[in-house]
């Protein structure tokens, strides 16, 4: 009876339900014309060496627990982001669904246990077109001058840990948690546990200003130059070679790389000529070598920063230790963050301020059961610290960087950097 009375009142007052539906339809059509920004695309830590053994984990323990690759699990997809637009995607349709659900709950009922819809904001690469210009037309940031502070001390020259900590101090482009970005670590887990312990993304947001930093934007321009499948021969175009040279030129104007050169030249490891040093850095990080039995299929930059997917046997992710690559792939929906790995030392649970994380994730549906990354550090800092350990350190380098005791692992493939990454010390 109450519904009949309401219907008669609506007819009398002209409040036809069809009008509401027509208005909603017009709203949806209007929203459908909006676009999202498009993102810049893109071991078991070391090749031939079990990452679990290096981290003190037992793979037999995983088998006993019934661990297997979780490709069948649903993929968490954050907002797509990047400079050219997509039409309205599944996220928008989900918004409309949620909006309708909210509107239908106007009788006092509330949705219970509604998961937060975490998204990345749009990623703007304003300088990307400029980076495609010829080398002699490129515009670089000004050279930095730090005076006597840039000179390695005798203590630093005799102690790798002091030198690494100096690089941390010189990383003026390092981001500040809570100010430049925000992470949500979710829940912790053991490496062999198969449950996804993170409801949303690792990154909640990243400031637009980050991609206006020259070394950051040039670094990101390199990430889509590689085939992620290990063993596939890389075809490096002249444009990509130009991007490599320009990246090295850009980071060579920063304090960490200037300090690295002074340190290595005083150690008589590299030439004192800065131009020759930059050419050496380009060869070290970007020259192709054989990995997985195929020549010219990998490089230090691709493995360490971009990541590779091993195809032989059970698929797995190797390398992929850079937080910017993680952020961009997570924005595309290619990365599914699974949670952090419990620290071995009790009482040191990571939070939104932590800048050294051991995590688990899937990339393109392939699991990386344990991976460690420095969060918010600049590209020049990572290149500098891994290069330093490669030339004057060993496979394991127990050092301190800022507040973190860390083991910088550095493995060789002949005369090349095979892998390099940080591991939090107990």
N, C-alpha and C positions, 0 to 999 in steps of 0.2 A: 504493500500500500504506500509505504514511504517513497519507494522508487517511482511509483505511478504519479504521486503528487509532484515529485521533483521534475519528472518529465513534462507534466502539464505546465509547471511554472517556467521551465526553460523555453517551451514553445511560446508561452504568453509573452515572455520578456525578450524573445529573439535570440536566446543563447543556444544556437544550434551546435551540436557536437561536431557537425561536419565543418563548421567554421574553424573550430579549434584544430581539427586535423589538417585543414588546408593551411592554417597559419604555421603549424609545425612543419608541414611539408615544404613551405616556402623558406622557413628558417634552415632546414636541412640542405635545400638546394643552394642557399646563399653560402652556407659553411663549406659545401663541396667545392667551391671555387678557391678556397684557401690552399696554400701549399706549405710543405715542410722543407726545411733546408736539407741538403744532401751532404752526407759525410764523406770525408776523404778516406778512400779505402786503404785498406790493406788488401827440462830436458829430462821429458824425463831428462834431467838437466844436461847431461853430456852424452854425446854419441858413443855407443859401445860400452857405456858404464851405467850401471843401474843407479838411477837417481835416488831410489829408496834406500839403497845401501849407503850412499853418500850422506843421506840425511838420517841414517840410523834406523830406518824402517825395514821390516821384513816382508818381502812380497809373499812368502809362504803364508804369513799371517793374513794377507789379503785373500788368498785363495780359500783359506779355511773359513773366512767370514762370508764367502760367496760373492766377493766383489766382481763386478763386470762392468763393461762400458755401458753407460746409461743413455744410449742414443735414442731409445724409445721414449724417454721422458719428454714432457712438453717443454718447449723452449721459451724462456722469458725474453720478451722482446721490448726493449725500451724504445723511446721515441726516436725515429730516424731523424738524422740531422745532417745538413750540408748546404753548400752554397747554391745549388740549383734545385728546383722544387720537384717533389713528387705530388701527385694528386692525393686526395684524402685517403688515408690508409686504414688498416685494421684498428689502430689506436683510436682514430676518430669515431669509427663505427662502435667501438667499445664504449667511448664516451657517450654516444647517443643512447646506447643500451642502458648504461648506468644512469643517465639523466632520466630516461623513461621509468626505470625502476624507482628512482627517488621520487618522481612525480606520482607514481602509483601508490607510494607509501605515505599518502597524506592523511591516512586515517589513524595516525598515532603509532603505527608499527615502525620499528627501525631495523635496518639491515644489520645482521649480526656477523661479526668477524669479517668485515669487508677488508680485503687486502689493499694496502696503499698502492696507488698507481704511480710508481717512481719513473721519472723520465729524464733524459738528458735534454738540455736546451739546444737550440740551433747552434751549429758550428759555422762560423764565418771565416773563410780564408780570403781575406781581402787582397792579399799580396800575391796570391798564387799565379795570376796572369803575368805579373812582373817577373816572376822567376823563370818564365819561359823565354825571356829575351836572351839574345846572345851574351856570352860572358862579359864582353867589353861594355855592354850596356846595363849590366846589373848594378843595382844600388845597394851598398852595404852600410851597416851601422858604423859609427865612428870608432876608431881605435881607443882602447882603454889604457889609461896610464895610472899605475899604482905605486910608482916609485920604488923605494928600497924594500917595501913589503913583499914585492914580487920575487925578490931574491931568496932562493932556498937557503935556510940556515944550515950550519954544520950538523946540528942535531937532526934536522929533517933529512939531510943527505945520508945520514948513518942510520936512520930509523924510518922504515917504510910507513909505519903507523902514523908517525908525526906528519909525514908528507901527505898521506891520505886525509888526515884531519885538516891540514892546511887547505887542501882542495875544497873541502866542505865549507870552510870559512870564506873561501874566495868565490863560492857559488852564489853570486849576487842575484842571479835569476831564479833561484830556488823559490818555489811557491810556499805560501803560508796556509796551513790547514784552517778552515773556517772562514778565511778571508778570500782566498783565490779558488778554493774548491772544497767540496764536502764529500766524505765517504761514509758508508754505513757497512761495517764489517759483518753484520748479521751474527749468526751463531758459529761456534767453533766445532771442530770435528777431528777425529783421527783420520789419517791418510787413507785407511782401508775402509772407512765407512762410506756407504753408497747413498745415504740420504742427502738431499739438497737442503742445506741448513741456512740458505739465504732466500728470503721471500722476494727481494727485489734486486736491484743492481748494486754493485760495489760503489759506483760513483753516483751521487745524488745530483751534483751540478758542478760546473766548471766555468769560471769567469770568462766572458768574451775577450777580455784583455789579454788572456794567455796567448791566443793565436795572433795577436799583434806583435808579440815578441819575435824578433827576426830569427833567432836560432830555433825557436819552437816551430814556427811556420815552415821554415826550410826543412826541418827534420820531418814534419808531417808530409811534405811534398814528396818525400822519398818512399813512403810506406806502401804506395800502390805500384811500385816498380817490380814486384817480385811474384813469382808463382809459388804459392804456399806448399806445394807438394814436393817433398824431398825426393831428389833424384831426377827432377825435370830440369833440363838444360835451360839456363836463363838466356834470354835475348836482350842484351843491353843496347838501347837505342842511343844515338848521339844526344838526344834531348835528356835522357836519363844520366848520361855521363856528365853533361853540363850541370845537372842538378847536384850530382855528387861533388863536383869541384866547387860549386857555389856554397854548398853546405860547409865544407872544410874551410873555405875562405871566411865564412861568417863566424864560425865558432873560433877561428884563429884570432879573432879580434877581442875575445873575452879573456878574463883573468885566469880561469882554470887551464886553458890551453897554453897561454903564455907562460904560466908557471911550469906546466908540464915540459915545455920546450927547454926552459932554463935548467930544470932539474936533469933531464936526460942528456943535455949537452954538457953540463958539468960532470956528469957520470961518463962522458965520452961514449954514449950509446948512439947518439944521433949527431948530425952536423949542426954546427952553430949557425948555419945559414937558414933563416926562417923560411924562405921560399922552398928550399930543398926539403925542409922538415914538413911543410904542408903537402908536398908531392908524396913524401913517404907515408903520411897519414891517409891520403887518398888511396894509395895502393894497399895499405894494411887493412883498411876497413871495407874496401869495395872491390878489390880484385877477386875474380871468381876462382874457385877451386873445386875439387871433387869431394862430394859427400854422398854416401849411399851408392857408390860404384859408378856414378855418372860424372864425367868431367864438366867443368864450368856450370855446376848446378847449385852452388851455394857461395856465400861470402860471410865474413865476420858480421857485417851489418845485418844481413838478412837473418842469420841464425839468432844472434843475440837480441836484436831489437824487434824484428818483424815476426819471427817464429816460422817453424816448418812442421809439416805433418808427415810422420813416417808411415810409409805404405806397406813395408815388409812385415809379415806376421800380423800381430794385433796392432791396429792403428794407434798412434800416440802422438802427442804434441811435443816437440823438442824446441829448446830456445824459448823465445817469446817472454823476455824479462823486462820489457819496457812499459811503463804505466800509461804513456800517451797512446801507444798502440792498443793497449787494453781498453782505454776510455773510448777511442774511436770505434773499435770493433764492437764494444758493448752498445754503443749508440746505434750501430747498424743492426743489432740483434744477432750478430755472429758469435758473440761470447755470452755464455751463461755462467755467471758467478755462482759457485756452490758453497762458499763459506771459507773461513780461515782455518788453518791447521793449528791445533793447540800448541802453544810453546811448550818446550820440555821443562822449562823452569816455571814453577807455579807462581801465581800472583802477577804475571805479566801478560794480562789479556789485552790484545790490541783494541784501540778505540779510534774515534774520528781524528785524533791528533797524531796517530802513529804514522811514521814515514818509512818503515821497513816492515813489510808484510809477507807472510808465507800463506799461500792461498791454494784453493782448488777450483778449477773451472773447466768448462768445455768450450772448444773453439771449433766452429763448423761441425758440431756434433761429436767431436773427438775429445776424449778426456785428457787433461793434464792433472794427474793426481796430486802433485806437489810442485809448487812453483814459488819463487821468491822474487820480490821486486822492491826497489826503492820508489816511494811515491812522492811526487811533487818536485823531484830534483830536475835540474835542467839537462838538456841533451849534451851540452858541453862538459858538464860534470861527469856524466856516465862515460862518455868517450875518454875523458882524461884519466879517470881512476882505473878503468880497465886497461888502457894503454900502458899506464904506469906499472901496474902489476904484471902485465905481460912481459915488459922489458927488464924490470929489476926485481920482480918477485918470483914466486914459485907457483905450483898448482894450488896450494892453499896459502892464503895470506891473512893471518889473524891481525886485524887492525881495528882502530876505533875511528869512526866518522861521526862527529858531533856527539850525541848522547848514545850512539849505538855501537856496542862491540859486535863486530861482524867478520865473517870469513869470506873474503873475496876469492871465489874459485875461478881459476883461469887455466884453461886447457888448450894445448897446442895441437894443430894438425899440420905437421911439418913446420914450416916457418910462419904459419898463419895462426890467427886467433880462432880456435875451434869452438870455444864457448867461454863465456865470462858472465858471472852473476853473483849476487850477494846471498849469504846465508846467515841468519841471525844466530849469534853465539849463545850458548847456554850460560 
